[in-house]
Amino acid sequence: RSIRDAIVESSSVRLRPILMTSIATVVGAVPLVLAGGPGSASRATIGIVVIFGVSFSTLLSLFVVPAFYMLLAKYTRSPEAVGQELEKLEASTPSVGGHA
């Protein structure tokens, strides 16, 4: 299976939970922005920061992280390939001190 297929599959699996969590957090912060009365300016500021911060991090986790993963995956190998290479090195290296 290719790296791109794995990224597409994992993105589709995690899309719903990420969106549900983000939407719930944004909806929960809306009363902070809309509230009036004493201290409403500071609450509105906190609400705006929460809403835009969660929205920005959602976009990062849905688009930027998979894109960077695809870029970096070109320079790595699978854990199985690394394990096989280590086994070859262990088999070709003589033991020290007579212990097997």
C-alpha positions in Angstrom: 0.0 0.0 0.0 1.3 3.4 -0.8 1.9 6.3 1.6 -0.7 8.4 -0.2 -3.3 5.7 0.2 -2.5 5.4 3.9 -2.8 9.2 4.4 -6.1 9.3 2.6 -7.5 6.4 4.6 -6.3 7.8 7.9 -7.7 11.3 7.0 -11.1 9.9 6.3 -11.1 7.9 9.6 -10.1 10.9 11.7 -12.1 13.6 10.0 -15.4 13.1 11.9 -13.9 13.0 15.4 -11.8 16.1 14.7 -14.7 18.1 13.3 -17.0 17.0 16.1 -14.5 18.1 18.8 -13.7 21.4 17.0 -17.4 22.3 16.4 -18.3 21.5 20.0 -15.5 23.7 21.3 -16.4 26.6 19.0 -20.1 26.4 19.9 -19.1 26.3 23.6 -17.1 29.5 23.2 -19.8 31.4 21.4 -21.5 32.4 24.7 -18.2 34.0 25.8 -18.2 36.2 22.7 -21.9 37.1 22.9 -22.1 37.7 26.7 -22.7 41.2 28.1 -22.2 42.8 31.5 -19.2 43.3 33.7 -16.1 41.6 32.4 -17.7 40.9 29.1 -14.7 42.5 27.2 -12.2 40.0 28.6 -14.6 37.1 28.1 -15.2 38.1 24.5 -11.5 38.3 23.9 -11.0 34.8 25.4 -13.9 33.5 23.3 -12.5 34.9 20.1 -9.0 33.5 20.8 -10.6 30.1 21.5 -12.7 30.1 18.4 -10.0 31.2 16.0 -7.3 29.0 17.7 -9.5 25.9 17.5 -10.4 26.7 13.9 -6.8 27.3 12.9 -5.6 24.1 14.6 -8.3 22.1 12.9 -7.2 23.3 9.6 -3.6 22.4 10.5 -4.5 18.9 11.6 -6.6 18.2 8.6 -4.4 19.6 5.8 -0.9 20.7 6.9 0.0 17.6 9.0 -0.9 15.1 6.3 1.0 17.1 3.7 4.1 17.3 5.8 3.8 13.6 6.6 3.7 12.8 2.9 6.8 15.1 2.3 8.8 13.5 5.2 7.7 9.9 4.4 9.8 10.1 1.2 12.9 10.1 3.3 12.1 7.3 5.7 11.7 3.6 5.5 9.1 1.3 7.0 9.8 -0.3 10.4 9.9 -3.7 8.8 12.7 -2.6 6.4 14.7 -1.2 9.3 14.2 -4.4 11.3 15.3 -6.6 8.4 18.4 -4.5 8.0 19.3 -4.7 11.7 18.8 -8.5 11.6 21.2 -8.7 8.6 23.8 -6.6 10.5 23.5 -8.7 13.6 23.9 -11.9 11.6 27.0 -10.6 9.8 28.7 -9.2 12.9 30.8 -11.7 15.0 30.0 -11.9 18.7 32.5 -10.4 21.1 33.9 -12.5 24.0 32.6 -15.8 22.7 29.0 -15.2 23.8 26.3 -16.0 21.3 
